[in-house]
Amino acid sequence: GGEALADRETSVPFSQAVRASLEARKHRRPRTLQEIRYMAARMMKKCPELARKQVRSITPEDCERYLRKSFSTPRQRHKGRLILSGILNFSLKRGWCRRNAAFLVPPPILRENASGPFPCTRQNGFSTPRNSCSTEHACRPAP
């Protein structure tokens, strides 16, 4: 009883935490703000209860469920987890929650493509600055 009342007094809904977090980050690059807005909106669209849920009452199990329902690939879930964690970390600093529940969710395993080293080109006997390489044998003459 008393703890639930205290939670409501010192917490805010997730949607309000997103707005406040974006406002605090308004100096960031437009692309960064767009990504945060998009990912948070997607989670709230796929899980409508999230928008109204008090940030203090969000559990690691909730975070895992929101990420699983909102994103289909491991890379999307990874990005969603980073953004969710950022919003909850902001909420933690404001005193709206006691812990960052998203931080307790293990990150999805991402598979890297084995593409090998990027070839660099040489012009007039010098590596181009954009494609410089550390070993002489990796360079090939420019066409």
C-alpha beads as a LAMMPS data file, in Angstrom:
LAMMPS data file: protein, C-alpha beads

143 atoms
142 bonds

1 atom types
1 bond types

-500.0 500.0 xlo xhi
-500.0 500.0 ylo yhi
-500.0 500.0 zlo zhi

Masses

1 110.0

Atoms # bond

1 1 1 0.000 0.000 0.000
2 1 1 2.405 2.695 1.204
3 1 1 5.176 1.746 -1.226
4 1 1 2.764 1.840 -4.186
5 1 1 1.650 5.317 -3.094
6 1 1 5.278 6.484 -2.814
7 1 1 6.002 5.034 -6.274
8 1 1 3.194 7.079 -7.819
9 1 1 4.320 10.270 -6.074
10 1 1 7.941 10.128 -7.275
11 1 1 7.640 8.434 -10.662
12 1 1 6.369 9.438 -14.097
13 1 1 4.829 7.499 -16.996
14 1 1 7.295 6.177 -19.570
15 1 1 5.904 8.510 -22.270
16 1 1 6.680 11.534 -20.061
17 1 1 10.190 10.189 -19.354
18 1 1 10.761 9.922 -23.130
19 1 1 9.654 13.544 -23.666
20 1 1 11.838 14.824 -20.805
21 1 1 14.805 12.767 -22.021
22 1 1 14.470 14.180 -25.544
23 1 1 14.203 17.719 -24.156
24 1 1 17.391 17.225 -22.134
25 1 1 19.148 15.915 -25.254
26 1 1 17.941 18.636 -27.626
27 1 1 21.561 19.679 -28.263
28 1 1 22.323 16.269 -29.806
29 1 1 22.450 15.582 -33.546
30 1 1 19.028 15.550 -35.267
31 1 1 19.603 11.943 -36.412
32 1 1 20.218 10.830 -32.809
33 1 1 17.013 12.491 -31.605
34 1 1 15.099 10.987 -34.534
35 1 1 16.346 7.476 -33.624
36 1 1 15.363 7.897 -29.973
37 1 1 11.923 9.202 -30.972
38 1 1 11.355 6.404 -33.499
39 1 1 12.506 3.532 -31.257
40 1 1 10.557 4.767 -28.216
41 1 1 7.422 5.345 -30.320
42 1 1 7.715 1.869 -31.815
43 1 1 7.944 0.267 -28.365
44 1 1 4.905 2.246 -27.163
45 1 1 2.957 1.340 -30.330
46 1 1 3.704 -2.401 -30.076
47 1 1 3.210 -2.391 -26.284
48 1 1 0.549 0.278 -25.564
49 1 1 0.711 -0.339 -21.812
50 1 1 4.320 0.913 -21.792
51 1 1 3.324 4.538 -22.470
52 1 1 1.260 4.679 -19.254
53 1 1 3.516 2.509 -17.106
54 1 1 5.382 4.304 -14.316
55 1 1 9.134 4.081 -14.954
56 1 1 9.700 3.034 -11.344
57 1 1 7.580 -0.090 -11.847
58 1 1 9.328 -1.297 -15.043
59 1 1 11.101 -4.607 -14.390
60 1 1 13.851 -6.371 -16.372
61 1 1 11.207 -8.921 -17.432
62 1 1 9.030 -6.066 -18.738
63 1 1 11.987 -4.672 -20.704
64 1 1 12.717 -8.053 -22.232
65 1 1 9.070 -8.457 -23.249
66 1 1 8.868 -4.929 -24.730
67 1 1 12.031 -5.505 -26.771
68 1 1 10.899 -8.931 -27.981
69 1 1 7.448 -7.655 -29.026
70 1 1 8.742 -4.447 -30.633
71 1 1 11.751 -5.602 -32.633
72 1 1 12.268 -8.649 -34.832
73 1 1 16.050 -8.793 -35.331
74 1 1 18.891 -8.994 -32.789
75 1 1 20.381 -5.736 -34.132
76 1 1 17.040 -3.904 -33.672
77 1 1 16.689 -5.339 -30.164
78 1 1 20.220 -4.230 -29.367
79 1 1 19.496 -0.658 -30.497
80 1 1 16.121 -0.702 -28.716
81 1 1 17.817 -1.893 -25.516
82 1 1 20.357 0.945 -25.731
83 1 1 17.626 3.543 -26.149
84 1 1 15.396 2.044 -23.447
85 1 1 18.410 1.951 -21.133
86 1 1 19.201 5.583 -21.919
87 1 1 15.667 6.691 -21.070
88 1 1 15.663 4.674 -17.838
89 1 1 19.126 5.972 -16.929
90 1 1 17.850 9.527 -17.402
91 1 1 14.862 8.623 -15.176
92 1 1 17.216 7.199 -12.553
93 1 1 19.171 10.479 -12.430
94 1 1 15.901 12.394 -12.007
95 1 1 14.871 10.132 -9.119
96 1 1 11.903 8.692 -11.001
97 1 1 13.117 5.094 -10.590
98 1 1 15.501 3.181 -8.341
99 1 1 17.331 1.180 -11.018
100 1 1 17.806 0.874 -14.750
101 1 1 15.855 -2.305 -15.487
102 1 1 16.990 -2.393 -19.138
103 1 1 20.616 -2.592 -17.997
104 1 1 19.783 -5.917 -16.325
105 1 1 18.539 -7.422 -19.610
106 1 1 21.329 -9.336 -21.359
107 1 1 22.118 -7.831 -24.763
108 1 1 21.225 -9.942 -27.797
109 1 1 24.088 -11.748 -29.482
110 1 1 25.023 -9.965 -32.682
111 1 1 26.745 -11.820 -35.489
112 1 1 29.400 -9.869 -37.300
113 1 1 29.985 -10.493 -40.999
114 1 1 33.474 -11.760 -41.732
115 1 1 34.239 -9.467 -44.641
116 1 1 38.000 -9.315 -44.110
117 1 1 40.196 -6.232 -44.276
118 1 1 39.269 -3.397 -46.583
119 1 1 41.684 -3.064 -49.486
120 1 1 43.442 0.243 -49.852
121 1 1 44.671 1.851 -53.017
122 1 1 47.996 3.456 -53.837
123 1 1 48.448 6.502 -55.999
124 1 1 51.893 7.690 -57.062
125 1 1 53.493 5.301 -54.579
126 1 1 51.528 6.618 -51.555
127 1 1 48.487 5.196 -49.784
128 1 1 45.491 7.468 -50.095
129 1 1 44.668 9.047 -46.700
130 1 1 41.117 7.734 -46.794
131 1 1 42.217 4.174 -47.374
132 1 1 45.612 4.019 -45.704
133 1 1 46.732 0.633 -44.480
134 1 1 49.301 -0.630 -42.023
135 1 1 51.064 -3.261 -44.131
136 1 1 52.743 -2.765 -47.468
137 1 1 51.512 -6.064 -48.908
138 1 1 47.840 -5.154 -48.351
139 1 1 48.066 -2.190 -50.716
140 1 1 47.387 -2.541 -54.386
141 1 1 47.974 0.007 -57.155
142 1 1 45.137 2.337 -57.996
143 1 1 43.397 1.501 -61.317

Bonds

1 1 1 2
2 1 2 3
3 1 3 4
4 1 4 5
5 1 5 6
6 1 6 7
7 1 7 8
8 1 8 9
9 1 9 10
10 1 10 11
11 1 11 12
12 1 12 13
13 1 13 14
14 1 14 15
15 1 15 16
16 1 16 17
17 1 17 18
18 1 18 19
19 1 19 20
20 1 20 21
21 1 21 22
22 1 22 23
23 1 23 24
24 1 24 25
25 1 25 26
26 1 26 27
27 1 27 28
28 1 28 29
29 1 29 30
30 1 30 31
31 1 31 32
32 1 32 33
33 1 33 34
34 1 34 35
35 1 35 36
36 1 36 37
37 1 37 38
38 1 38 39
39 1 39 40
40 1 40 41
41 1 41 42
42 1 42 43
43 1 43 44
44 1 44 45
45 1 45 46
46 1 46 47
47 1 47 48
48 1 48 49
49 1 49 50
50 1 50 51
51 1 51 52
52 1 52 53
53 1 53 54
54 1 54 55
55 1 55 56
56 1 56 57
57 1 57 58
58 1 58 59
59 1 59 60
60 1 60 61
61 1 61 62
62 1 62 63
63 1 63 64
64 1 64 65
65 1 65 66
66 1 66 67
67 1 67 68
68 1 68 69
69 1 69 70
70 1 70 71
71 1 71 72
72 1 72 73
73 1 73 74
74 1 74 75
75 1 75 76
76 1 76 77
77 1 77 78
78 1 78 79
79 1 79 80
80 1 80 81
81 1 81 82
82 1 82 83
83 1 83 84
84 1 84 85
85 1 85 86
86 1 86 87
87 1 87 88
88 1 88 89
89 1 89 90
90 1 90 91
91 1 91 92
92 1 92 93
93 1 93 94
94 1 94 95
95 1 95 96
96 1 96 97
97 1 97 98
98 1 98 99
99 1 99 100
100 1 100 101
101 1 101 102
102 1 102 103
103 1 103 104
104 1 104 105
105 1 105 106
106 1 106 107
107 1 107 108
108 1 108 109
109 1 109 110
110 1 110 111
111 1 111 112
112 1 112 113
113 1 113 114
114 1 114 115
115 1 115 116
116 1 116 117
117 1 117 118
118 1 118 119
119 1 119 120
120 1 120 121
121 1 121 122
122 1 122 123
123 1 123 124
124 1 124 125
125 1 125 126
126 1 126 127
127 1 127 128
128 1 128 129
129 1 129 130
130 1 130 131
131 1 131 132
132 1 132 133
133 1 133 134
134 1 134 135
135 1 135 136
136 1 136 137
137 1 137 138
138 1 138 139
139 1 139 140
140 1 140 141
141 1 141 142
142 1 142 143
